[in-house]
Amino acid sequence: MQKKTPEIVAAVDLGSNSFHMIVCNLNDGKLQTIDRLKEMVRLASGLDKRNYLDAGAQHRALECLERFGQRIRNFPPESVRIVGTNTLRIAKNSYQFLAKAEKALNHPIDIISGIEEARLIYLGVAHSLGSNAELRFVMDIGGGSTEYIIGTHDTPTIKESLPMGCVSVSNTFFKDGKLSRSAFFRATLFAEQQLEPFQTAFQRNNWQEAIGSSGSLRAIDKVLQAKNWSNNGITREGLEQLIAHLNQCSHINELDLPELDPERLPVFPGGLAIVYASFKSLGIEQMTVSEGALREGLVLDLLGRLYDHDIRSATVQALADRYHIDKKHALRIRRTINYMLNQLIRDSCLPIETIAQFLNWAADLHEIGHDIAHNQYHKHGAYIIENGDLAGFSRQDQIVLAAIVKTHRRKFSASRFTDLPSPWNIVAPYLTIILRLAVLLRRNRHDHDLPDFKIQIVKSSIQLQFPDQWLAQSPLTHADLIQEADYLKSAGFKLEFA
């Protein structure tokens, strides 16, 4: 059945400094922006020394999300993509906050890695600039992290995310808005130290044009133009004039930059230090600022999923190639999984398309650990999936897929699913059982078809019905099913077969 493509799509970026929402009309695959919302929440300021998000920051964030939620709460699930970035990556209590945030928005929130954030930023910037064969260097300063990317057309080739942002650097070096020449020097030196390991990769001779994305870079660009310190985007000379002005002040309230949004003022010095350090370290002389950013990249990524060009599937195939999986066997497993899914009741709290997608990915990746060691290969594979930089996947996606792969053989540990995000904590055990049975039934790795068998899963009961005498003629499979029944019994499931 063809998926119905929504007419309106939305993307929300829960950044460490600002929350952004973009709503677009979708007509024949073409986007038209119809609404934008932005609020400066400064989430990163709410992190304490132990990386817990304080009540004040959570309250500010949830008030904003209630307003965003009013706009998108009733959108179909497949038409909305929401991501959290650096602060929600590192906050130890992020999952407690996410439960409240998802309730406010009535949509799930994905936590993405810094590298995935970089990929999406590049996608948004490239789309806003149009087709261009030149090698681009793209830089985006968030509240808690800064992303650096080199790419051409809409494809990023080098991506890095560094743990420094306009909020974190401002809070560390310019507390309470206090300014000094020595503080700016220390902030710049800190940013240069963070960049040092990646200096060679992003040096000026590796790209042809520099593009800036994010509020900090737009604010600096606006100030430089207004002061006539630059008439061509952000320049090294213009930055030095702005820094000289800043170093004459002892507090941000003395900056006298009327073109700067007052909300941006408290985090402006930190952003400026990161930009100046980047220009110095990487040999940048001039940078153009783009309107495209993470949220535009999110919308484009969402379109890929709607039009069956999901980057996650390409990522799975690349990973399978890298770890030399047996593709013929993976295909056997996929066919067996889909044979079972066609029989099972489709009243899950997740769409059947999503269930099939995750199970097919698991089928393709369940043996990647073989490339490390045959012993405990399911654990090696799960580690790769959970900890790799997998384009298109959120942190939650990777944790779910890793749990399924890790539990696809031997002991069935129900505790591996307990802490998964809802509704995966309920659904993933069943998906894992389906994968386990497919692997078991295809253990001989032969291409001949399995018999027409029946499967039924009702609550904790799994029933398999094979043609008469088939099990008697397949003693190894019969023995495997007896062993599997014991594994599942220990987790509260009952497997019956005949």
N, C-alpha and C positions, 0 to 999 in steps of 0.2 A: 504494500500500500504506500502510495506517494505521500511524503510528509507535506502538510500544508504549511507554506512559508508565511510567517507573520507579516503584517503590513507595517508594524511599528516595532522597533527594537531599541533597547536601552543598555547603557553601560555605566557602571559606577566604580570609581576609583577611590578607595579608602586610604588615602595617603597619610604620611606621618605629619604633614603640615596642613594640607587642605583635603577636603572631600569634594569630588567632582562627579557630576552626572551629566550625561549627554543622551538625548532622545532623538531618534532619527526615523524618518519615513523610509520605507523600503519599497522601491518600485522597479521591477525587472532587474533586481540585483544592484540598483543604483541607490546611493544614500543621499538624503537631504536632511540636514540638521534642523529640527523644529524646536528644540528646547535645550537650554544649558542651565545648570545650577552649580554654584560653587560656594562653599563655606569654609572659612579658615578655622579649623577645629584645634590645630596644634596638638595632635594626639601624642607626639613624641615627648612633649613637655610633661606628660603625665607618667612617664616611666621613672620609678624610683631606682635606687642603687642596686636593688636585687632584680630589676627588670619586671616589676609588677606594675600594672597599669592602675593608677589611683582612681578613686571614686569620682573626683572632679572631672578628669579627662573623659571617663566613661559617660558621665552625665552630659557633657557638652556634645560628645559624639552621638549619643542616643537621641538627644533633642534634634540634632541635624537630620538623623536618619528617619525620624518620625516625619519630618517635612518631606524628605526625599520619597519616603514610602507612600505618602499621599498621592504622588505622581505615578508611581509604578506598581503599587501593591496588587492591582488587579490585572497586570500584564500576564500573558501566558508564560509558564516557566521557561520554555525554550527561547523566549524573545529577550531575556535579560541575562547579563553577565556582570557579576560583582566580584571585585578582587580586593584583598587587603595586602599591603606591602610591608615595608621594613619593621615598623613598630609592632604590627600584629604578627610578624614572623618571630620576633624576639621576646614579646611579652609572655611571661610564664602563665598568666591567667587569661590568655587570649581566647581560649575556647569557652570560658564562662561568659566573657563579653560577647563573643560571636552568637551565642544562643539568644541573647537579648537583642542583638543587632539584626539577626535574621527574622526575629519576630516583628521588629519594627518595619522591616522592608518587605516581609512575606516572600523572601527569596533567599536561596542559599548564598553563602559568601565563600569564595575560594581564597586561600592564602597561597600566594605565588612566591617562588624563589626570586632572588635578585637577578639571576640570569634570565629567567622567564620574563621578569619585568623589563629587562633590557631588550629582549626580543620584541615584546609588544610595543615598547616605546619606539623602536626603530620602524616597526610596521606603520604606526600612526604618523611618524615624521615623513617617511617615504611616500605615503599616500597623499599627504598635504602638499608635497613638493612636486608630485607627478613623476613621469618617467624621466630618468636621468641615468646615463651610463657611468657617470663619474663615481669614483670611490668616495663615499661620504664618511666623515667622522661625526658622530652624534653624541652629545653630552646632555644629560638630564639630571638636575639637582633636585632631590626630594627633601623631605624633612629629616629623614634618618639615613638615607643612602644616596649615592651618586652613581649613575650608570654611564658607562663609556662603550660605544659600539662603533665598529667599522663595517660598512656594507656597500653593496651596489644594487641598484633597482630596489626591489622590496625584500632583498635577502641579506640578513646580517651574517658576517663571516667571523668576526671576533666580538665577544661580549664579555664585559666584566661589571660587577657591582661591588662598590666599596662602601664600608660601613661609616660613612660621614655624610651629613646632610646639613641644610641651613639651620634646622632647629637644634640638632645635637651640637654642632660646632658653636653656634651662638650661645647656647646654654653653658658650654664648657669654658669658652674664652671671653665672652662678653656678658657676664652675669649681671642681671638687673639693668642691662642697657649701658653699662660702663664701657667707655672706649679709651684706648691708648695705643700709641705707636708700638709698644712692646707686645701688647695683647694681639694686635693684628699680625705682627711678625710671628708670634708663636702659633697662631691659628693657621697661617700660611704654611709654616714649617710642618705642622701636623699633617695638613693635606698633602704636602709634597712627600712626606714619609709614607703615607697610605698609597700614593701613586707610584712610588719608586719601583716596585717589582714589575709594573706593567708599562713602564716608561718606553721601553724599546718597541713594544707591540703597537703603541698608539702614537709614536713619533710622527712629526709632520711629513716626513718623506713616505709614509705609508698610506696617505690619502690626499684627495684633491680639494675638497671643500669641507669646512667645519660648520656644523649646524647645532644650535642650542635649542633645548626644549625645556619647559617648566617655568613656573612663576618667578623664580629667582632670576633666571636669565632674561626673561621678558622685562622684569622690573629694572635690571641694570641697563638693558638696551634703552628703555624709555628715559631713564635718568640721563644717560650719555647724550641722547639726541636733544633732550630739552636744554641741557647745559652747553650744547654745541661743543662737547668734548669728543664727539664722533659723528660723522654723517654717513657712516657705512657699517651699520650693525655695531657689534662690540669689537673694539680694537685694543691692542695692548697699550697704545699711547693713551687712549681714553680711560682705560682702567687705572692707569697710574695717576692721572689727574683726579679721578674720583677718590682713589686711596689717599692722595695728598690732602684732599678736602676732609676726608673722614679722620685722618690722623691729627687734624687741627682741633678736633672736638673731643670733649671728655664724656659726653653722653649722647645717646642716639637722638634725644630731643633737640640737640643743637645742630643736627645735620642740615636743616634748612633745604630740604628737597621736596618742595610742594607737589611735584609730579609723582611722588612715591606714595602708594596707598598706605595710610597709617597702620593698617593691619599687618602689612608686610615689614614695617619698620623694625620690630624686635628681632626678626630673623635675617634682616638684610646684611649685617656685617659678616655673619657666618657664611652666607651664600657668596658674598663678594670674595672672601678669603679662598674659598674652594675654586672659584672661577680664576682668580689671579694665579693660584698655585698650578692650576691646569694649564693656563697659557704659558707660564714659565717652564714647567716640566716638559711639556709636549711640543714646545716651539710654535704655539699658535699665535698668529699675528692679527687675524680677523675672523669673526664668527657671525653668521647670519642666524636670526632667531626664527623658529618655525612655530606656527599655531598648532600643528599636530603634536599629539602627546599620547600618553598611555591609554586614555579613554577611547581615542579614535582607533588605536591599535586593538583594543578590546572589541569594539564593534566589528572591525574587519575580521578578527579571529572568530567571532560569533557567526558572521556570514559564512565563513568557511565550513563551520559545523552545520549550518542550515542547508548549504548546497553540496553536502557530501565531499568536502575537501578539508576534512578534519586533520589538522597538523599532527594530532596525537597518533593517528594511524601511521603516518609517514615516520614518526619518531620510533614507533614500535618496530617497524620494518628495518629501520636503520640499526636499531639495537640488536635485532635478531641477526642481521648480517654481520655486525661487529663481533658477536659472540658465536658465530658459526652454527646456528641451530639447524636441525634437520627439518627443512621446510616441508618435505613430503609428509613427515610424521605430524608436524604441526597442523597441516591441512586435514589429516585423518581425524585428529582430535577436534578440530573446529566443526567438521561435518557431523561427528557424533554428538557434540554439544548441541548443534542446531537441530538435529533430529529429536533430541530430548526436549529442547525448548518448545518445539512445535506441538508437543503433547501436553505441556504443563499449563496449568490455569494461569491466565494473564491478569490476575487481580493484585499484583504486587504494588507496593507504594512507590515503585520506580517504573518508568516506561520500559516496555519490553525491549525497545531499541537500545536503551542504556545498558540493560542487563546483558543483552547479546554482545554489545560492543566490549564491555569489560571482560566477559568470558572469552571472547575471541582474542583479545589482547593477552589474556592469561595463557591461552592455548599456545600462542606464538612465543611467549617468553618463559614458559614454565621450565624449560631446560637450559636457559642461558648460563646457569651456574656450572654446567658441565665444563665450560671453558676454563674454569678455575680449578675445580676438583670434582671427581665423580662422587666421592663420599660427601654426604650432606649437601648435595648440589642445590637442593631446594632452598636451603638457608643462604647460600651464596647468591643465588638468583634474586631472592627477596631483598638482600642487602643492596644489590646493584639498583634494583627498581626503586627502593625507598630513598636512596641517597644520591642518585644520579641527577644531572641537570637534563631533564627530559622536556623538550620543547612542547608547549601546549598543555602540559599536565600541571595541575595545582598540587600543593603539598598533600591535600586530602586524597586526590586521585591516586597519587603514588603510594600513600600509606595503605589504601584499600587494595590496590593491585598487588602490593607486596605481601599483604596478609593472605590473600587468596593463593598466591604462588608458594608462599612458605608452608601453607597447610595442605598442599595438594597431594601429599603422600605421607605415609607412616602415621604417627600419632596425630589425632584430631583434637587440637586444643581450643576449646570454646573461648578461653580467656583472651586469645589473640584478637577477637572481634569486639570485645566489651567496650573498648575505648574508641572505636571507630565513630566518626560523625554520623548522626542520624540522617537517613534511615539505614545506612550501611551496616550499623551494628546488628540490625535485624536481618537484613537481606544477604549480606556477604557469606554467612555460614552455609546458606542454601546454594549460593553460586559455587562455593568451594566444593560442596558435595557433588554437584553436577560435574565439575572439572575432574574430581577424583574418580568418579565412575567412568567418565570418558577415557581417562588415562588407563584405568584398570582394564576396560574392555578392549583397548587397543595396545595392550602390553606387548603382544607378539610382533607389532610393527609391520604387519602384513597389509597388503592393499585390498585383499578380498573383503567383500561387504559383510557386515554383521547381519545376523538375522533380524527380521522385523520384531522388535521387542517393545513392550509397553512399560512406561514409567509413570508413577503417580507419587506426588509428595503432598501429604496432608499434615500440617503442623510438624510434629517430630517423627512422623512415619514415612518411610520411603519404601515403595513397593516396585519390584522389577518382575515382569512376566516374560519368559522366553518361550519359543516354540517347544513343543513336546520333544523330549530326548536331547535337546541341544546342550543343556548343561551336562548331561551324562556323557556326551561326546566331547565335552570341553573341560576335562578335569582340572587343568591349571586355572582356568577362569573361575570354576566352582570353588577351588581352594582360596583364590584371591578374594572372592566375595565373602566367604566365611571369615577370613581375616579382617576384611573391611567392616563387616558387621560388628566385630569386636572393637575396632577402633572407634566407630561411631557410637556404640553403646556407652562407652566411657564418657561421651559428651552429651548423653541424654537423647540420642537419636536411635530409632529402631529401623534397621534395614532388613527387609524380607525379600526373598527371591525364590522363583520356582520355574 
